[in-house]
């Protein structure tokens, strides 16, 4: 159907009045957007096992929807993606591109240039210059080989090809490093710094290329050479104005919207977003692409709370909806059939070789000269070869300015796809951070009496953690080393600014270390542990794990193994916050519960889960013995886990501000299990308590329990209160202790090798099966328990023989 472009209307009157919605701009845009998102998301799901960036799926989706695949059907192409609809689709997508480049500007911190070091600068320079030179060589070959390529002026063609081959995509690289768990390594740190340098230089070169390009076509009207000079001078004046006038203004706005004020005024948010559009318009007016204005404006905004608020407002909408349209439109303009014949495919191979060879070889040589190990240097080269979305922006501008024809455009798009696609598998094959640190572990063991890895979700976990750690430390003797691991979830929407700024306590080069949330967290940790440092008996090391929840347990277990810690402390996924009225339950989400379950199954050391009901709220640590006395109850039923609880209780007895009570549950007619731990299975789709199936000897276990208890009471005679409970109603006795409020903390074992008394509780329908029968009772929100609870799982040979956990099935429940 032939459509008169001048007669295009926005909306139809509906099918009942004889209108076809696909002949109208807005309904067709809805169909195109839905189709692009559906295809892009489907491909992203298929490529997820290969750990490919989402941009790969979006570009490939556009290629499949375009003339290379489905578009070969002319009826489909004329109906779904008619030529008259292209300006509309690209205009909407360009709004997303404008705000995306604004976000990229937000991510880069110019004030960090001097902190990034000569090494990152040298690597970035080599990673730009060599592929740029190769790009100039490729440009000469393409001009002489491809029909129509020589119609464009030499200068703009050479600069565009050089930029296309030398660019590194900073945002895509951040995502790849995070997913490969390299963000906190030396390689990741250097790569991010070098990529940030690369980004700045690339955008300057791109502005130069656009200024030189004009309308691109050499056969068009001749223009004075002074035009390019005026464009460049105007661009420089724009940058100076933004840095001298707008940047101080945005500093004032950010201060007005700082956390010290009650709320972030919506007027400032709206004005900022409007200024993004105005900045884009000004640079377009000058003759430089509008995205350059948005990028420069992003650089003027100080990094901190205000920047995070802006990201929260626009990132999901831009990255999830508008940006996929831009990359799909790139695919729609890519006709792979233009690359036909051996000569064209040979040119594609040449371009890929030049791009990869220049970037990898240049980075590798300079990295080795900077005394970086060979394997790490090669990894840096592979990482710096990441192209992705920034490359597509350059290519689209080149096509828009008529510098690149259809065949060259298709070749360069496929080059960008290939180089980004191979980054992840190549890095995984070449570089794997060392996993063993046995020497470090043994030396730590000699220097410190106790080493603990404590995981935290945020500042809310800190006071209870300090209170617990302090209570286990003998003020007079124990030398303690505490590793605090801040767990940060890597989500689909995590921008590189959110990921990178929270990675290390000192920040990464070229990325702002003044992120408010991360700074507030680390400041609270520093204040809380300041007394420990002054006493000289506690050494605290804080670090961050940035990972998707399904693989977070790997990070925790790796750090525990690397540091050689005998115990990991995890926060429960629920936390009770004391208020004047009823306690408020803060739930960080089911995903964090699954993390705890997986760590319990995989860790090669003892585990403890802290159910916090206000532990430490009334007795904040100040580093002295004036801490309010804390009452701790150790419940003892018997078995390896309970014996570990008794050992921890012994450590607590030594602290002068901790009063320990041992509450032992006994049966007069004890009927032990017949040589095997209780083994349960799921019931009606719900999880059940999982006990060890290891063959145990009841008499030996009983002897071990008696021996440990006798030694404990003998050693701490007069310092520990000992009670026995021989009642028949175990549940009531446990709950009565928890509800009494007599104890600040109750320590219980998970009881994987239960006594008959605990095994009988296994028939109950659990609420939190990973805590074991007793811990689950005390952690339930339905029984009115007011004490905090510490559930301990001992690590020994039974771990490897434990039956498949039903907790993994519980992990799939919502």
CORKAQUI-V655341 format. One line per field, one symbol per residue. ss: DSSP state (a for helix, b for strand, c for the rest). phi: phi as a letter, one per 40 degrees, with the letter a starting at -180 (. if undefined). psi: psi as a letter, one per 20 degrees, with the letter a starting at -180 (. if undefined). A space follows every 10 residues. Layout:
ss: ???
phi: ???
psi: ???
This chain:
ss: ccccaaaccc ccccaaaccc aaacaaaaaa aaaaaaaaaa aaaaaaaaaa cccaaaaaaa aaaaacccca aacaaaaaaa ccaaaaaaaa aaaaaaaaaa aaaaaaacca aaaaacaaaa aaaaaaaaaa aaaaaaaaaa aaaaacccaa abcaaaaaaa aaaaaaccca aaaaaaaaac cccccaaaaa aaaaaaaaaa aaaaaaaaaa aaacccbccc cccccaaaaa aaaaaaaaaa aaaaaaaaaa aaaaaacccc cccccaaaaa aaaaaaaaaa aaaaaaccca aaaaaaaaaa ccccaaaaaa aaaaaaaaaa aaaaaaaaaa aacccaaacc aaaaaaaaaa aaaaaaaaaa aaaaaaaaac cccaaaaaaa aaaaccccaa aaaaaaaaaa cccccaaaaa aaaaaaaaaa aaaaaaaaaa cccccccaaa aaaaaaaccb bbbbbbccaa aaaaaaaaaa accccccccb bbbbbbbbbc cccccaaaaa accccccccc cccccaaaaa aaaaaaaaaa aaaaaccbbb bbbbbbbcaa aaaaaaaaaa aaacccbbbb bbbbbbbccc cccbbbbcca aaaaaaaaaa aacccbbbbb bbcccccccc cccccccccb bbbbbbccca aaaaaaaaaa aaaccccbbb bbbbbccccc cccccbcccc ccbccbcccc ccccbccaaa aaaaaaaaaa aaaaaccccb bbbbbcccca aaaaaaaaac ccccbbbbbc cccccaaaaa aaacccccaa aaaaaaaaac cccccccbbb bbbcccaaaa acccccaaaa cccc
phi: .cbcdcbcbc bcchccbgcc dccbccdccc cccccccccc cccccccdcc fccccccccc dcccccccbc cccccccccc bccccdcccc cccccccdcc ccccccccbc ccdcccgccc cccccccccc ccccccccdc ccccbccgcc ccdddccccc cccccbcbcd cccccccccc gbcccccccc ccccccddcd cccccccccc cccfcgcccc dcbcdcdccc cccccccccc ccccbccccc ccccccbccc ccbccccccc cccccdcccc cccccchbdc cccccccccc cccicccccc cccbcdcccc bccdcccccc ccccbccccb gccccccccc cccccccccc cccccccccc gcddcccccd ccccccbgcc dccccccccc cgcbcdccdc cccccccccc ccdccccccc bbddbbaccc cccccccbca bbbbcbcadc cccccccccc ccbcccbcbb bbbbbccbcc bdcccccccc cccbccgbdg bdcbcccccc ccccccccbd cdcccgbbbb bbabbbacdc bccccccccc cccgccabbb cccbbcbcbc ccccccbchc dcccddcccd cbcbacbabc ccbgcgccbc cbgbccdddb bbbbcbbhhd ccccccccdc ccccccbbbb bbbbcbbcbc bcccgaccbb bcbfgbcbcb bcbccbbdcc cccccccccc cccccbdgbb cbbbbbcccc dccccccccc gcbcbbbbcc gcbccdcccc cccccccbcc cgccccdccc cbbgcbccbb bbbcbacccc bccdcccccc cccb
psi: pppohijprg qrjqhijjqo hijqgghhhg gggggggggg hghhghighj lqqhhghhgh ghghiaiheh iiohggghgg mqhiighggh gghhgggghg hghghhhpoh ijgiiiqhgh ggggghiggg hgghhgghgg ghhigppihj iqqgghgggg hgghhiqpog ghgggggghj kjhjrhgggg ggghhggggg hghghghggh hhhcjgohia ppqphighgh gghhgghggg ghhhghghgh ggghghjrih qgrophghgg hghhhggggg gghhhhjqqh hhghghhhhi pqpbggghgg ghgigggghh ggghhghhhg hhionhihnq qhgghhhghg gggggggggg ggggghghhj kpqgghghgg gggiipechh ghggghghhh jkhprggggg ghghgggghh higghgghhg poqpiqlhgh ghhhhhhphp ppopqqhahh igghgggggh iipphhgppp ppoooooppo rhjorhgggh hjgqhjrqqi ppjkpggggg ghghggghjg hghhhjippp pqrpooqqhh jhhggghggg ghikqiqppq qqiqpppprh bqqpopoiqh hhghggghgh hhqkrqqppo ooljoihimq pjjrjjpppp pppopohqrg ghhhghghhh hhhipijppp ppoppqpgnp nrqmjqqppr rqoliqqrpp rqjppqoggh gggggggggg hghghkpiip ppqqojqhng gggghhghih jhphpppqqh lhmqrhghhh iiiqoqhnhi irgghgghiq jijkpiqqpo ppoqpahigi jqqppihhhh hiq.
